[in-house]
Amino acid sequence: MKKEKNIQELQKDSLQELSDKDLLFLIKSYVTKRRDYKNIANLIRGDEDIIGKMIDSDRVFSKVMNCKDRILEVSPYFLFSLLLRRALREKREDTEFIEETIEILNSTETITPWNRNRLLGLLEDKKVSNYIVNVLTRFAKSSRLFKIVEGEEESYNYIVDMIADSLRSDNIRKFYTYCHIGNYALFLTGMVPEYIEYRYEYKQRPVDEHYYVDFGKAYFSLASEHINARKNRLSDTLSQLSEGFEVVVQVLRFMNSEYLYPDKVKTCGEIH
């Protein structure tokens, strides 16, 4: 049962299943001329398209950004959904970002060359963005970042230890470990790159952000090829995360610096 739960954790939350609290906050933030919030909730509940349009509205975005207690008023899933969707939209409309990113991606070894349509396809992929939001939601609780399986006692602070675990694990745990390594590398490089830089510069850890990018790409790829990925319709999503890892990192850094911590000193830039 626990193993099945951990597969579901990778896809746990969605806009179709927003909590009553999140849905009520969304409606109150979006609707201005009606007060029958419960009736509206019953009408739109489960409608991902309508809920998505509401979350993407400037009105709801302003309400969240101007609320000092926004982390407490909405769930982490709702907050990350709103901010990531906004960041992805900003980057889809950023011609300079699109051109520079394509050039960077094609400067590395790639089987299929990147072009505008392929990059926009990644930035518009709702399954990919929802997977990322679920990862951010999981790791909002910092202790979860270091555990391959939810609820287990053992923690893993280093990728090499996670890899060692995968080598002695059964097939289904290998899948969790592959995904976790990808998620872990994506979270560190996208959300807390200064942590990697600090350990590299001052703790004399012999790994920089490229180490995490390389392992993140490699293990998302391994996860995408696993039978459990196919069974749970995650193959394409994990493959996209592997091939477009650097793109997602840049979007997360943009989201982090522009929306979550706009006053934080920006020391980490693009991955070349």
C-alpha positions as CSV (number, residue, x, y, z in Angstrom):
1,M,0.0,0.0,0.0
2,K,2.8,2.4,0.9
3,K,4.5,1.8,-2.4
4,E,1.4,2.5,-4.4
5,K,0.9,5.7,-2.3
6,N,4.4,6.9,-3.4
7,I,3.5,6.4,-7.1
8,Q,0.4,8.4,-6.5
9,E,2.4,11.1,-4.6
10,L,4.1,12.0,-7.9
11,Q,0.7,13.0,-9.4
12,K,-1.2,13.5,-6.2
13,D,-2.7,17.0,-6.5
14,S,-4.4,18.5,-9.5
15,L,-6.6,21.5,-10.3
16,Q,-9.5,19.1,-10.7
17,E,-9.3,18.2,-7.0
18,L,-8.7,21.5,-5.3
19,S,-9.5,21.5,-1.6
20,D,-12.6,23.4,-0.5
21,K,-10.5,26.0,1.1
22,D,-8.4,26.7,-2.0
23,L,-11.5,26.7,-4.2
24,L,-13.3,29.2,-2.0
25,F,-10.2,31.4,-1.9
26,L,-10.0,31.3,-5.7
27,I,-13.7,32.2,-6.1
28,K,-13.6,35.0,-3.6
29,S,-10.5,36.4,-5.3
30,Y,-11.9,36.2,-8.8
31,V,-15.6,36.9,-8.5
32,T,-16.5,40.5,-7.7
33,K,-20.2,40.9,-8.3
34,R,-21.6,37.7,-6.7
35,R,-21.6,36.3,-3.2
36,D,-23.1,32.8,-3.8
37,Y,-19.6,31.3,-3.5
38,K,-20.8,27.8,-2.6
39,N,-23.1,27.6,-5.6
40,I,-20.2,28.8,-7.9
41,A,-17.9,26.2,-6.3
42,N,-20.4,23.4,-7.1
43,L,-20.6,24.6,-10.7
44,I,-16.9,24.7,-11.4
45,R,-15.5,22.0,-9.1
46,G,-13.5,19.5,-11.2
47,D,-13.5,21.7,-14.3
48,E,-9.7,22.1,-14.8
49,D,-10.1,24.5,-17.8
50,I,-12.3,27.0,-15.9
51,I,-10.2,26.8,-12.7
52,G,-7.0,27.2,-14.7
53,K,-8.3,30.4,-16.3
54,M,-9.3,31.8,-12.9
55,I,-5.9,31.0,-11.4
56,D,-4.2,32.6,-14.4
57,S,-6.1,35.9,-14.0
58,D,-4.3,39.0,-13.0
59,R,-6.9,39.6,-10.3
60,V,-6.2,36.3,-8.5
61,F,-2.4,36.8,-8.9
62,S,-2.5,40.3,-7.4
63,K,-4.6,39.0,-4.5
64,V,-2.1,36.4,-3.7
65,M,1.0,38.6,-4.2
66,N,-0.5,41.4,-2.0
67,C,-1.5,39.1,0.8
68,K,1.3,38.9,3.4
69,D,-0.1,35.7,4.8
70,R,-0.6,34.0,1.4
71,I,1.3,30.8,2.5
72,L,-1.2,30.4,5.3
73,E,-4.3,31.2,3.4
74,V,-3.8,28.7,0.6
75,S,-2.2,25.3,0.3
76,P,1.3,25.0,-1.1
77,Y,-0.1,23.2,-4.1
78,F,-2.4,26.2,-4.9
79,L,0.4,28.7,-4.4
80,F,3.0,26.9,-6.5
81,S,0.4,26.2,-9.2
82,L,-0.4,29.9,-9.5
83,L,3.2,31.0,-9.5
84,L,4.6,28.4,-11.8
85,R,1.8,28.9,-14.4
86,R,2.5,32.6,-14.3
87,A,6.2,32.0,-14.7
88,L,5.7,29.6,-17.6
89,R,3.5,32.1,-19.3
90,E,6.0,34.9,-18.9
91,K,8.7,32.7,-20.4
92,R,6.6,31.7,-23.3
93,E,6.2,35.3,-24.2
94,D,9.8,36.2,-23.7
95,T,11.4,36.1,-27.2
96,E,14.9,36.7,-25.8
97,F,14.6,33.8,-23.4
98,I,13.3,31.5,-26.1
99,E,16.1,32.3,-28.5
100,E,18.9,32.1,-25.9
101,T,17.5,28.9,-24.4
102,I,17.4,27.2,-27.8
103,E,20.9,28.2,-28.5
104,I,22.1,26.9,-25.2
105,L,20.3,23.6,-25.5
106,N,21.6,23.0,-29.0
107,S,25.1,23.7,-27.9
108,T,25.1,20.5,-26.0
109,E,24.8,16.9,-27.3
110,T,21.2,16.4,-28.2
111,I,19.6,13.7,-30.3
112,T,16.7,15.9,-31.4
113,P,17.5,19.6,-32.1
114,W,15.5,22.2,-30.2
115,N,13.4,24.7,-32.0
116,R,10.8,27.2,-31.0
117,N,7.9,24.8,-31.3
118,R,9.6,22.1,-29.2
119,L,10.5,24.6,-26.5
120,L,7.0,26.1,-26.4
121,G,5.6,22.6,-26.3
122,L,7.5,21.9,-23.1
123,L,6.5,25.3,-21.5
124,E,2.8,24.6,-22.3
125,D,2.7,21.0,-21.2
126,K,0.2,20.9,-18.3
127,K,1.2,17.4,-17.2
128,V,4.8,18.5,-16.8
129,S,3.9,21.7,-14.9
130,N,1.6,19.8,-12.6
131,Y,4.3,17.2,-11.9
132,I,6.7,20.0,-11.0
133,V,4.1,21.6,-8.7
134,N,3.6,18.3,-6.9
135,V,7.4,18.1,-6.4
136,L,7.5,21.6,-5.0
137,T,4.6,20.8,-2.7
138,R,6.3,17.6,-1.5
139,F,9.5,19.4,-0.8
140,A,7.8,22.4,0.9
141,K,8.4,20.2,3.9
142,S,12.2,20.2,3.9
143,S,12.6,16.8,5.6
144,R,10.8,15.2,2.6
145,L,13.6,16.4,0.4
146,F,16.0,13.8,1.9
147,K,13.6,10.8,2.0
148,I,13.1,8.6,-1.0
149,V,9.8,7.1,0.4
150,E,7.4,9.2,2.5
151,G,7.4,8.1,6.1
152,E,10.6,6.1,6.1
153,E,13.2,6.9,8.8
154,E,16.4,6.9,6.6
155,S,17.5,10.1,5.0
156,Y,19.8,10.7,2.1
157,N,21.8,13.9,1.8
158,Y,23.9,13.0,-1.2
159,I,23.0,11.7,-4.7
160,V,25.7,9.0,-4.5
161,D,23.9,7.5,-1.5
162,M,20.6,7.5,-3.4
163,I,22.3,5.8,-6.3
164,A,23.8,3.2,-3.9
165,D,20.3,2.6,-2.6
166,S,18.9,2.0,-6.1
167,L,21.6,-0.6,-6.8
168,R,20.4,-2.8,-3.9
169,S,16.7,-2.1,-4.3
170,D,13.9,-4.1,-5.8
171,N,12.4,-2.9,-9.1
172,I,9.6,-0.7,-7.8
173,R,11.9,1.1,-5.3
174,K,14.4,1.7,-8.1
175,F,11.6,3.7,-9.9
176,Y,11.0,5.8,-6.8
177,T,14.7,6.4,-6.4
178,Y,15.2,7.4,-10.0
179,C,12.4,9.9,-9.7
180,H,13.6,11.1,-6.4
181,I,17.1,11.8,-7.7
182,G,15.6,13.8,-10.6
183,N,13.2,15.7,-8.3
184,Y,16.0,16.4,-5.8
185,A,18.4,17.7,-8.4
186,L,15.7,19.8,-10.0
187,F,14.6,21.3,-6.7
188,L,18.2,22.2,-5.6
189,T,19.2,23.7,-9.0
190,G,15.9,25.5,-9.5
191,M,14.8,26.6,-6.1
192,V,18.0,26.9,-3.9
193,P,21.0,27.1,-6.3
194,E,22.8,29.3,-3.7
195,Y,22.9,26.2,-1.5
196,I,24.8,24.3,-4.2
197,E,27.1,27.3,-4.7
198,Y,27.7,27.8,-1.0
199,R,28.7,24.1,-0.5
200,Y,30.9,24.3,-3.6
201,E,32.7,27.5,-2.7
202,Y,32.9,27.4,1.0
203,K,32.4,23.8,2.1
204,Q,34.8,22.6,-0.6
205,R,32.3,20.1,-1.9
206,P,33.7,19.0,-5.3
207,V,30.4,19.3,-7.2
208,D,28.8,22.3,-8.8
209,E,25.4,22.8,-10.4
210,H,26.4,21.0,-13.5
211,Y,26.8,17.8,-11.5
212,Y,23.2,18.1,-10.3
213,V,21.9,18.9,-13.8
214,D,23.7,15.9,-15.3
215,F,22.4,13.5,-12.7
216,G,18.9,15.1,-12.8
217,K,18.7,14.6,-16.6
218,A,20.1,11.0,-16.4
219,Y,17.8,9.8,-13.7
220,F,14.7,11.4,-15.1
221,S,15.6,9.5,-18.3
222,L,16.0,6.2,-16.4
223,A,12.7,6.8,-14.6
224,S,10.9,7.5,-17.9
225,E,12.0,4.1,-19.3
226,H,10.9,2.2,-16.2
227,I,7.8,-0.1,-16.4
228,N,6.2,1.8,-13.6
229,A,6.4,5.0,-15.6
230,R,4.5,3.4,-18.4
231,K,1.9,1.9,-16.0
232,N,1.2,5.3,-14.5
233,R,1.4,7.3,-17.7
234,L,4.5,9.2,-16.5
235,S,6.9,8.2,-19.3
236,D,6.4,11.3,-21.5
237,T,6.4,13.7,-18.5
238,L,9.6,12.2,-17.1
239,S,11.2,12.2,-20.6
240,Q,10.3,15.9,-21.0
241,L,11.9,16.7,-17.7
242,S,15.0,14.9,-18.6
243,E,15.4,16.6,-22.0
244,G,14.3,20.0,-20.9
245,F,15.8,20.0,-17.4
246,E,17.8,23.2,-17.9
247,V,14.7,25.0,-19.2
248,V,12.7,24.0,-16.1
249,V,15.5,25.2,-13.9
250,Q,15.5,28.6,-15.5
251,V,11.7,28.9,-15.1
252,L,11.9,27.9,-11.4
253,R,14.7,30.5,-10.8
254,F,12.6,33.1,-12.4
255,M,9.6,32.2,-10.3
256,N,11.6,32.1,-7.2
257,S,13.3,35.5,-7.7
258,E,10.4,37.4,-9.2
259,Y,7.5,36.1,-7.1
260,L,8.6,34.2,-4.0
261,Y,11.7,36.1,-3.0
262,P,11.9,39.3,-5.1
263,D,14.2,41.0,-2.6
264,K,16.7,38.2,-2.4
265,V,20.1,38.9,-3.9
266,K,20.3,37.2,-7.2
267,T,23.7,35.4,-7.5
268,C,22.8,32.5,-9.8
269,G,22.1,32.9,-13.5
270,E,21.7,30.7,-16.5
271,I,23.1,27.2,-16.8
272,H,25.6,27.0,-19.7
